[in-house]
Amino acid sequence: MSQHAISVHNLYRYFGPLKAVNGVSFEIPHGSVCGFVGANGAGKTTTMRILASLDYPTLGVAEICGYNVVSHPEEVRRLIGWMPDHFGNYEHMTVVEYLDFYARALGFKGKERRQRVQEVMEFTDLVPLAERFSNKLSKGNTQRLGLGRALLQDPQVLIMDEPAAGLDPKARVELKSLIRVLANEGKTIFISSHILSELGEMCDSLLFINGGRIVHHGDAESMKRDTDTAGGLLYDVQVLGNPEDLSAWCLLQAKVEFMEARKQGGRLRITSAELGDAAEILHRMIKDGLKVTEFHREERNLEDAFIDMLGKIDRGEIGSGKPPPMPELKAFNPPSADV
C-alpha cells in the first residue's frame, strides 16, 4: 500500500486563460478526514474532479493510493467513492431501484448485489424510503442517497463535494455522524464544505485553497492560531435597549474592537489578553450607562480564521509568491478508453 491515500504534486488545470488549479501540491494519509476549504471559484471542485478521474490535469500528478488518475483511471475508480455536489436522479425509479442500478453497473451480481444494496440502505437509513421515487426525496434524503451510491463498492477513499449544502440542522448532524463512522472504519475522506464550524469538528486537517493555490494545510487550531494577528480575547455582549449603543460605545474605547452586530448586542474583541482588562472594560460599560445583561468569552472560530486569511491574501501577506513556472506544454492527448 502507498504511504498516502491521496497525493498531488504540482497540479495545474487551465481553461484557456483561467488558472483554475495553479501548481497545487498536498498529501493526505490513509484513514484521515481532510476538509477542503475555499471561496467559490477557488479551485475545489476542479481539483476533486481530477482526483475522481473525471477531468484531466493540464500538468502535474494526482494519485489515489499510488495509482495515477490519468494513466490508471480504472484502478482509481475501484478505490474511490465520488459524491458530487449535484447528481442526477431518474424519474419513476425508486430508491432501491436506483441503488440496484448502480450496483449492477459496478459489477455486483445476484445475491451479492442484493446484499450490498441492503447494507448500504441500512447504513444510510434509506430502508424506510426504499419504495419512494428517487427524484421526489427531500434534500437531506437525496444527499443520503448520493452517499449510498458512493459507498456501494466499499471504497477506500471517499471524495465529497459540498455534501452538507442545503441540509437542515438535523440532516447535517446525521451526515456528520455517518462521516465519523466511516472514518473510524479506516476510510480516507476528502470533503469540501462552506459550513466551516462543522469541518473543524469532524476533520483531522484542513486544506485551504485560494485562486487555485494551496495557502494552508493543517488542523483547525493551527489555522485559527496562524491567522490571528490581532490577538486578544473575544466576548459576546448583550444589552437592554438599543444594541447600536454598544457599537457606538466601543468606537470611543481603547483596547476594544467591535467585530459583529448581533440581535441584542454584539461580538467584540478586547485586544489585551489580561482578564483584568476585560473586567475593567465591563465596569466602564456599566458605569457609562450600558445595561449589560450578558458578557461572556467566546472562542475564535473557523469563520474568523477564514475571513482573516482572505484579508491576509488580499494584503499580500500570504500566498503572494508565484508558483514554479509551468513547463511549455505539448498537445495533451487523453488516454484511450481501454487504458
Stockholm file with secondary structure:
# STOCKHOLM 1.0

chainA/1-339         MSQHAISVHNLYRYFGPLKAVNGVSFEIPHGSVCGFVGANGAGKTTTMRILASLDYPTLGVAEICGYNVVSHPEEVRRLIGWMPDHFGNYEHMTVVEYLDFYARALGFKGKERRQRVQEVMEFTDLVPLAERFSNKLSKGNTQRLGLGRALLQDPQVLIMDEPAAGLDPKARVELKSLIRVLANEGKTIFISSHILSELGEMCDSLLFINGGRIVHHGDAESMKRDTDTAGGLLYDVQVLGNPEDLSAWCLLQAKVEFMEARKQGGRLRITSAELGDAAEILHRMIKDGLKVTEFHREERNLEDAFIDMLGKIDRGEIGSGKPPPMPELKAFNPPSADV
#=GR chainA/1-339 SS CCSEEEEEEEEEEEETTEEEEEEEEEEEETTCEEEEECCTTSSHHHHHHHHTTSSCCSEEEEEETTEETTTCHHHHHHHEEEECSSCCCCTTCBHHHHHHHHHHHTTCCHHHHHHHHHHHHHHTTCGGGTTSBGGGCCHHHHHHHHHHHHHTTCCSEEEEESTTTTCCHHHHHHHHHHHHHHHHTTCEEEEECSCHHHHHHHCSEEEEEETTEEEEEECHHHHHHHHCCSCSEEEEEEEESCTHHHHHHHHTCTTEEEEEEETTEEEEEESCCCHHHHHHHHHHHHHTTCEEEEEEEECCCHHHHHHHHHHHHHTTSSSCSCCCCCCCCCCCCCCCTTC
#=GC SS_cons         CCSEEEEEEEEEEEETTEEEEEEEEEEEETTCEEEEECCTTSSHHHHHHHHTTSSCCSEEEEEETTEETTTCHHHHHHHEEEECSSCCCCTTCBHHHHHHHHHHHTTCCHHHHHHHHHHHHHHTTCGGGTTSBGGGCCHHHHHHHHHHHHHTTCCSEEEEESTTTTCCHHHHHHHHHHHHHHHHTTCEEEEECSCHHHHHHHCSEEEEEETTEEEEEECHHHHHHHHCCSCSEEEEEEEESCTHHHHHHHHTCTTEEEEEEETTEEEEEESCCCHHHHHHHHHHHHHTTCEEEEEEEECCCHHHHHHHHHHHHHTTSSSCSCCCCCCCCCCCCCCCTTC
//
